[in-house]
Amino acid sequence: MNEGNPSGVANDSTTRGRIRRGQFGSRLTERGGRSSFTHQRHRSPPPNSDLTTRLIYTLRTPPYPDCPICFNPLHPVQPTWSCSLSAEVDSCCWSTFHLKCIREWSRKTLKDVKDALVARGELHMTEYWRCPGCQAKRNTVPRNYLCFCGAVSDPKAGIATPHSCGLPCSRQRTSCDHPCPLSCHPGPCPPCILTVHPNCHCGKTTLAIRCTHSNTMSDVTLSCGQVCGRPLQCGTHFCDKVCHTGECEPCYRKEVIRCFCGKNSAEVQCGEGMAQKQELYITDSTGQRTAWSGRYYCENKCKRSFACGQHECSKGCHIPSPKPDPCPSDPSRMLTCPCGKRAISELISIPRLKCTDPIPTCHSTCGKPVEGCTHGCSTVCHLGACPPCSIPVTVPCRCGSTTRFVPCYQRQRDVAEGNEIVLCDKICGALRLCGRHQCPRVCCPLAGVSKGKATKGRKGKGGLQQALKDMDLEVTEMLWHECDLVCGKALGCGLHQCAEPDHRGQCPPCLQSSFEELVCHCGQTVIHPPVPCGTQINCSYPCDRPAPACGHTKMPHSCHEDSTHCPPCPFLTNKRCACGKTNMTNIRCSQEKVSCGQPCGKLLDCGFHRCQKPCHGDECGACTSVCGKPRKLCLPSHHPCSLPCHAPSACNESEPCNTMVTVTCPCGRLQQPSKCGKSASNPERSLLQLTCRDECGIAKRNARLAEALGISSDRKEKSNVVYSEDLVAFGRANTKFLSLAEKTLHDFITSDKKTQVLPYMPENRRKFVRELCQLYRLETQLIDPEPRRSIQMHRRIDSRIPTPLLTAHIASQGSAQTLGKLTDLRAPPAPTPRPATTNKPLTGMPATRGWTSVVSATPGPSKPNTNTAWNVESPMVAATTNSRPTSHMITTVGTSNKNVRDNWESD
C-alpha cells in the first residue's frame, strides 16, 4: 500500500483499467500524447458513382479503409476477405476484412455457437458464424486468400485494383447467364446491358428488351396485345383472351352428354368425359337403330330387355351391345342349378321349355363368393343374390391377448364405421421407453415388446392395427410407451435434477448459471459471470500448493481445483514389502502398497497351515484350506482328511473316506478303482477282491509255457536299436543338447506336422542330429548357407520313436560300469533318466531361447529364436508326469495266487 494513498483505491482502479484495456485488445490514446491514427484528408470518389466504383477507389487510394474488426487499415499487400454472395448466403454487405481477423472471428463464433447448442441440447443443429457487417450466417471458415471473383489464390500485388487478379470477373450472375464485362472487382457486378429477344406469352411476337429489365418487366409489358388463340383442353374451342402468361383457363362453355346406357343425360363442362367417350348404338326388335355418344356412367340400372322380352338387365349402367342379350334364364343357357353343382336334368323329370319356367334348386351349399369378403355363401342353393355373410370370424383385441368371434357382415360394418378396435381388460405392464416404469395402459398394442416377440394384435386387418404393423417400431414406441413421469436424476453439475420426462441415456446438461465470478486457487484466473452450472476452471498458471511431505521436489504442474489432488511424487526409492520379507528397490515414492509377489507364509490361527495369499499388509484372515492330515483309521495308508481346516481339534472320521484305492484280483491282472470307505462306524471295512476270470488262467498258462520254451514275452526287445560308438560318445559329452534333440524329435513325431526346420547349428552337431534322425526313420535335408546352415526334417510313413532312447542307453551303460562298487543297499533305486521329464527348462539354458543357447556354438551376436514351439513341453512327458499316482492317494491291495488253478489241461 502506498504511503500517499492509504486506502489504495486509486491503485485498484488503475489496475482494473489496465486489465480491461488488455482484455479489449486495443490501444487507447494517452493524455498529452499523439493519436495512434494519422489524420489525412480523404479524396472523395467521383460523384454519382455506384458501390463497385466507390469500393475500388477506397481500396487503392490512401488513406485506406479500416478493417471492421481490428480497426487497422487494409493495406493492398495484406491478405483480405470480402463478404460476397455464395452458395451459403443470398445477401451480403460487400465489406472487406483482414483474412486473419475474419478467420479468428469465425472460429471463435463457431465455438461459441457450438457450446450454446450443446447447452440447449440441440445437437442436430449445424454450427454457423455471422458476418460482422451484415450478420449473414455462414458455415465455412475462410482459410485461403482469394481474389474478389474467387478464381485466383494469393493474387499478386501491384494491380490497379488491390486484391484483384486482373482477369475478367468469373462470378456467376443471379439474374442471367451473361458474364460480367468488368475485370475482377469488389462489390456487386453491374446490371447486364445486353439485349435479349424473348417471345410474348402466346408466342406470336418476338420482343427486344434489355437483359436487366427482362426479370423485372410485368406480364402486361411482355404481352403482344393480340388474342391468344391457343386450343383449349376440350379440343374444340380456342382461347379468346388477350396474350397472357401461364396455361389457358378451362373452357367455360357447357354441353349436354349422355351416359353409356343412353337413358340419362347431364350438363357438364365442355370437354369433360372426352377421355372415355365411345360411340354406341342399339337395335330394337323392329330393327330400328339408335346411336349416341356415351361419356359417363349414371347411377341407374340398365333395365334393358333381354331377347326373350320377359326379363330385364339388373346390372348398373354399362356399355350395351348392339343387339339385345340372350336371357340368362333361357333353357339353352341355364343348364345347372343356381349354385352350379348339379344339372337341371338331374333335379326335374320334365325339361324346361322357356325362360319363365321355374328353376329347380339342389340341397347343396351355395358357395358363391360373397361381396365384401373372401368367404363363400353358406346358405343352401338359392335364386337371386346371396344374403350377407354370417360366418364367424376371429377378431383379436388391440394387445393380442384375447380374441372374439363376430359374424363376418358385422365385422365389415364395424370396419366401415371406424369401430374396428377391440379392447380387453388386461394392463400392459411392459417397460416404457425410460426403462424404469411400467406402462399402465389397458390393452396396449406393445404389451409383448418387453418379452421380445411381436404382439398378436398386429395380425389384425383393421385400419389402426395395419398402420401399427407398417410403422417403424421406434415410432410406435414413441406413440404408446413414452414415459410421462419426471426423470429426477442428478445432472452433470451435481446440484440440480433433470426436469424432463423420464428417458434413457444421459440427461442434458444443466442450464442453470451463476452470476458470481469463478476464481481459481491461485487467484490468477477468473471466469466472469454468467458462469454455467458445473463449469470447471482451467488455470494455466503453476500450482502454488506446498511440496509433498516426503521431501522430494514437487513436480511442476498447472493450477487445479481443491477437489483434484496434486500429481503423486514420481521419484524412485526403496521400500519394504507388505509382508516384511523383501526390501523392494525402484519403487515410486507415492506408491503406498508394495508387494514382493511371494506367498505370505505367515502361520494362520489354526496353527497348522500357512497363508498362501500373495504378499499383503492386512490380516491373513481365517484358514480356508483343506485339513489334509492323515486319517488314523486309514493307516498305514496316509489318506488325507478332506474336511475344511478344524485345527486344533481332531479329525472327525464319522464320514467314510473318499480316497480312491485300487482293487485287484488274486493274480493281479484285473484292477478296479474303489473308495476306501473307512469311518468311525465301520473302522475295519475290508475291500472286496475281484474274482479271476478265465482270461487270467489263460494268461498264467501262457506265461508258464513261454518260460518253459524260452520265449521272451517282451516284444519290444526285437525292435531295440543299436547306437554307434560315435553317437554314444557325442551324446555322453553333450547331455543337454541330447535331451533337447530327443524332445524335439519326439514332439515332431507325435504331432501332425509333415516337415520341420531346426535352428542353425555347427557342423558337428548337424552330423549328430542327422544320424539320430536316421534311427527315428526321418528324412533330412540341409538348407541355408553357412554360417546359418540348418536341417529340415521330413516325416516318413514308418517314422517311429526308437527303443531305447539314447539317453536311456547312456544311463544303462553308466549303471553297468558301476558294478563291483560298494553301494548302499538301503537307498531307493535311482530312477531311470528320461528326456524332458519335468516342466522346468533345461539347466543352464534360458527358457525362452530353446535351441539358440544349446545348439548354436558360433561366437558373436545371434538373432534369438522367436519360435516358442521348442519350449513347449512334450505331451507324452506331461501326461506321464501328471498321471503318476501318489502314495497317499491310490493304494494297491496286495493279493495272493491261492485261488488260481494251476492245471488247465482238462479245459
PyMOL commands that set and color helices and strands:
alter all, ss='L'
color gray80, all
select helices_A, chain A and resi 9-24+51-60+99-120+211-214+274-276+344-347+408-417+456-459+463-470+473-480+632-634+694-709+715-719+725-733+735-750+763-775+806-817+851-854+868-871+875-882
alter helices_A, ss='H'
color red, helices_A
select strands_A, chain A and resi 80-82+96-98+129-130+137-138+195-196+209-210+254-259+265-269+278-283+289-296+392-396+403-407+513-514+518-519+526-527+531-532+572-576+583-588+660-664+671-675+755-757+779-783+790-794
alter strands_A, ss='S'
color yellow, strands_A
deselect
rebuild
show_as cartoon
